[in-house]
Amino acid sequence: MQEYKKIEITKDQIVPIAEKMRKDGIALAMIHGFINDEGKPNVSYEYEVGNGIESYTVDGESVLPSIAPIYDLGAEWPERELVELMDITFEGLDTSKRLFMPDSMLDGQGQIIVTPMDELIDKAHGKKGE
């Protein structure tokens, strides 16, 4: 059975923890984010430690240091995704180009465009909505 540990940290601990994990050969599994019940961001850094996951969680901070210089694309992609979907800034992260969302979307709006299936089919067949 895999063990899961959740550890609350401050934003000042993010980089030192990432540096230690990388030095020790610990893999970064993922960086997750969500908006908590108070409407503030919650970001967790998941590391594969031994036979389990250690989740280092920062709550209520909208500006965090990037760990992309430490974990390369393993951190850059999830950080860029969170920038596009949430009102989060990762200091030192290059966000000059979009990862997934179109340029017309506002950063941090978390807008997911839902299009009815019949409209998607019409667009695929070159028809305009009737």
C-alpha positions as YAML, in Angstrom:
chain: A
units: angstrom
residues:
- id: 1
  name: MET
  ca: [0.00, 0.00, 0.00]
- id: 2
  name: GLN
  ca: [1.30, 3.41, -0.96]
- id: 3
  name: GLU
  ca: [1.68, 5.96, 1.84]
- id: 4
  name: TYR
  ca: [0.52, 9.57, 1.40]
- id: 5
  name: LYS
  ca: [1.81, 12.40, 3.61]
- id: 6
  name: LYS
  ca: [0.51, 15.96, 3.47]
- id: 7
  name: ILE
  ca: [2.86, 18.61, 4.86]
- id: 8
  name: GLU
  ca: [1.90, 22.29, 5.13]
- id: 9
  name: ILE
  ca: [4.74, 24.66, 4.20]
- id: 10
  name: THR
  ca: [5.32, 28.36, 3.53]
- id: 11
  name: LYS
  ca: [6.25, 29.70, 0.12]
- id: 12
  name: ASP
  ca: [9.81, 30.36, 1.41]
- id: 13
  name: GLN
  ca: [10.28, 26.59, 1.87]
- id: 14
  name: ILE
  ca: [9.36, 25.61, -1.71]
- id: 15
  name: VAL
  ca: [12.78, 26.10, -3.33]
- id: 16
  name: PRO
  ca: [14.89, 24.61, -0.49]
- id: 17
  name: ILE
  ca: [12.65, 21.51, -0.41]
- id: 18
  name: ALA
  ca: [12.83, 21.13, -4.20]
- id: 19
  name: GLU
  ca: [16.63, 21.52, -4.16]
- id: 20
  name: LYS
  ca: [16.99, 18.88, -1.44]
- id: 21
  name: MET
  ca: [14.62, 16.47, -3.19]
- id: 22
  name: ARG
  ca: [16.45, 16.86, -6.51]
- id: 23
  name: LYS
  ca: [19.85, 16.44, -4.82]
- id: 24
  name: ASP
  ca: [18.56, 13.24, -3.17]
- id: 25
  name: GLY
  ca: [17.27, 11.88, -6.50]
- id: 26
  name: ILE
  ca: [13.61, 12.19, -5.52]
- id: 27
  name: ALA
  ca: [11.19, 12.54, -8.46]
- id: 28
  name: LEU
  ca: [8.68, 15.36, -8.68]
- id: 29
  name: ALA
  ca: [5.41, 13.56, -9.41]
- id: 30
  name: MET
  ca: [3.21, 16.61, -10.03]
- id: 31
  name: ILE
  ca: [2.28, 20.12, -8.97]
- id: 32
  name: HIS
  ca: [-1.44, 20.51, -8.30]
- id: 33
  name: GLY
  ca: [-3.56, 23.56, -7.61]
- id: 34
  name: PHE
  ca: [-7.10, 24.43, -6.68]
- id: 35
  name: ILE
  ca: [-9.09, 27.29, -5.19]
- id: 36
  name: ASN
  ca: [-9.99, 26.66, -1.54]
- id: 37
  name: ASP
  ca: [-13.30, 27.43, 0.20]
- id: 38
  name: GLU
  ca: [-12.12, 30.98, 0.97]
- id: 39
  name: GLY
  ca: [-11.41, 31.61, -2.73]
- id: 40
  name: LYS
  ca: [-7.64, 31.49, -2.27]
- id: 41
  name: PRO
  ca: [-5.17, 29.31, -4.20]
- id: 42
  name: ASN
  ca: [-3.83, 26.08, -2.77]
- id: 43
  name: VAL
  ca: [-0.75, 24.60, -4.49]
- id: 44
  name: SER
  ca: [0.79, 21.24, -3.65]
- id: 45
  name: TYR
  ca: [4.12, 19.77, -4.74]
- id: 46
  name: GLU
  ca: [3.95, 15.99, -4.89]
- id: 47
  name: TYR
  ca: [7.23, 14.03, -4.57]
- id: 48
  name: GLU
  ca: [7.70, 10.25, -4.89]
- id: 49
  name: VAL
  ca: [9.50, 9.40, -1.66]
- id: 50
  name: GLY
  ca: [10.21, 5.73, -1.06]
- id: 51
  name: ASN
  ca: [6.97, 3.80, -1.40]
- id: 52
  name: GLY
  ca: [4.78, 6.86, -1.07]
- id: 53
  name: ILE
  ca: [3.96, 10.44, -1.94]
- id: 54
  name: GLU
  ca: [4.90, 13.47, 0.13]
- id: 55
  name: SER
  ca: [2.68, 16.45, -0.67]
- id: 56
  name: TYR
  ca: [4.10, 19.83, 0.33]
- id: 57
  name: THR
  ca: [1.19, 22.28, 0.36]
- id: 58
  name: VAL
  ca: [1.13, 26.08, 0.29]
- id: 59
  name: ASP
  ca: [-2.24, 27.67, 1.02]
- id: 60
  name: GLY
  ca: [-3.40, 31.20, 0.24]
- id: 61
  name: GLU
  ca: [-0.41, 32.45, -1.76]
- id: 62
  name: SER
  ca: [-0.87, 33.75, -5.32]
- id: 63
  name: VAL
  ca: [2.84, 34.48, -5.97]
- id: 64
  name: LEU
  ca: [5.22, 31.54, -5.62]
- id: 65
  name: PRO
  ca: [8.80, 30.86, -6.70]
- id: 66
  name: SER
  ca: [9.23, 28.65, -9.75]
- id: 67
  name: ILE
  ca: [11.02, 25.33, -9.31]
- id: 68
  name: ALA
  ca: [11.42, 24.91, -13.08]
- id: 69
  name: PRO
  ca: [15.16, 25.73, -12.82]
- id: 70
  name: ILE
  ca: [15.45, 22.74, -10.46]
- id: 71
  name: TYR
  ca: [13.07, 20.18, -12.07]
- id: 72
  name: ASP
  ca: [13.10, 21.43, -15.68]
- id: 73
  name: LEU
  ca: [9.99, 20.55, -17.73]
- id: 74
  name: GLY
  ca: [8.69, 18.34, -14.91]
- id: 75
  name: ALA
  ca: [7.91, 21.57, -13.03]
- id: 76
  name: GLU
  ca: [7.64, 24.05, -15.89]
- id: 77
  name: TRP
  ca: [4.58, 22.47, -17.54]
- id: 78
  name: PRO
  ca: [2.43, 22.13, -14.40]
- id: 79
  name: GLU
  ca: [3.44, 25.63, -13.29]
- id: 80
  name: ARG
  ca: [2.51, 27.10, -16.69]
- id: 81
  name: GLU
  ca: [-0.78, 25.21, -16.60]
- id: 82
  name: LEU
  ca: [-1.62, 26.67, -13.18]
- id: 83
  name: VAL
  ca: [-0.78, 30.17, -14.45]
- id: 84
  name: GLU
  ca: [-3.30, 29.73, -17.26]
- id: 85
  name: LEU
  ca: [-6.04, 28.18, -15.14]
- id: 86
  name: MET
  ca: [-5.69, 30.00, -11.83]
- id: 87
  name: ASP
  ca: [-4.67, 33.44, -10.58]
- id: 88
  name: ILE
  ca: [-1.14, 32.23, -9.74]
- id: 89
  name: THR
  ca: [2.25, 33.75, -10.61]
- id: 90
  name: PHE
  ca: [5.45, 31.71, -10.48]
- id: 91
  name: GLU
  ca: [8.39, 34.08, -10.13]
- id: 92
  name: GLY
  ca: [11.08, 33.34, -12.71]
- id: 93
  name: LEU
  ca: [8.81, 31.26, -14.96]
- id: 94
  name: ASP
  ca: [8.66, 32.19, -18.65]
- id: 95
  name: THR
  ca: [4.99, 32.61, -19.51]
- id: 96
  name: SER
  ca: [5.49, 34.54, -22.75]
- id: 97
  name: LYS
  ca: [3.71, 31.80, -24.72]
- id: 98
  name: ARG
  ca: [0.54, 29.90, -23.92]
- id: 99
  name: LEU
  ca: [0.76, 26.24, -23.05]
- id: 100
  name: PHE
  ca: [-2.80, 25.12, -23.83]
- id: 101
  name: MET
  ca: [-5.26, 27.98, -23.74]
- id: 102
  name: PRO
  ca: [-5.81, 30.35, -26.67]
- id: 103
  name: ASP
  ca: [-4.18, 33.80, -26.47]
- id: 104
  name: SER
  ca: [-7.63, 35.42, -26.33]
- id: 105
  name: MET
  ca: [-8.26, 34.01, -22.84]
- id: 106
  name: LEU
  ca: [-7.40, 36.02, -19.76]
- id: 107
  name: ASP
  ca: [-4.74, 34.62, -17.44]
- id: 108
  name: GLY
  ca: [-6.06, 33.04, -14.27]
- id: 109
  name: GLN
  ca: [-9.67, 32.96, -15.39]
- id: 110
  name: GLY
  ca: [-9.86, 29.17, -15.55]
- id: 111
  name: GLN
  ca: [-12.25, 29.49, -18.46]
- id: 112
  name: ILE
  ca: [-13.21, 26.19, -19.99]
- id: 113
  name: ILE
  ca: [-15.19, 26.66, -23.15]
- id: 114
  name: VAL
  ca: [-18.07, 24.22, -23.37]
- id: 115
  name: THR
  ca: [-19.47, 23.83, -26.86]
- id: 116
  name: PRO
  ca: [-22.52, 21.68, -27.58]
- id: 117
  name: MET
  ca: [-21.68, 18.55, -29.59]
- id: 118
  name: ASP
  ca: [-23.93, 19.51, -32.53]
- id: 119
  name: GLU
  ca: [-22.01, 22.78, -32.95]
- id: 120
  name: LEU
  ca: [-18.69, 20.91, -32.92]
- id: 121
  name: ILE
  ca: [-19.99, 18.50, -35.57]
- id: 122
  name: ASP
  ca: [-21.24, 21.40, -37.70]
- id: 123
  name: LYS
  ca: [-17.84, 23.11, -37.46]
- id: 124
  name: ALA
  ca: [-16.07, 19.87, -38.39]
- id: 125
  name: HIS
  ca: [-18.22, 19.58, -41.52]
- id: 126
  name: GLY
  ca: [-17.82, 23.24, -42.46]
- id: 127
  name: LYS
  ca: [-21.39, 24.22, -41.59]
- id: 128
  name: LYS
  ca: [-22.31, 27.36, -39.72]
- id: 129
  name: GLY
  ca: [-24.79, 27.10, -36.84]
- id: 130
  name: GLU
  ca: [-28.36, 27.07, -38.03]
...
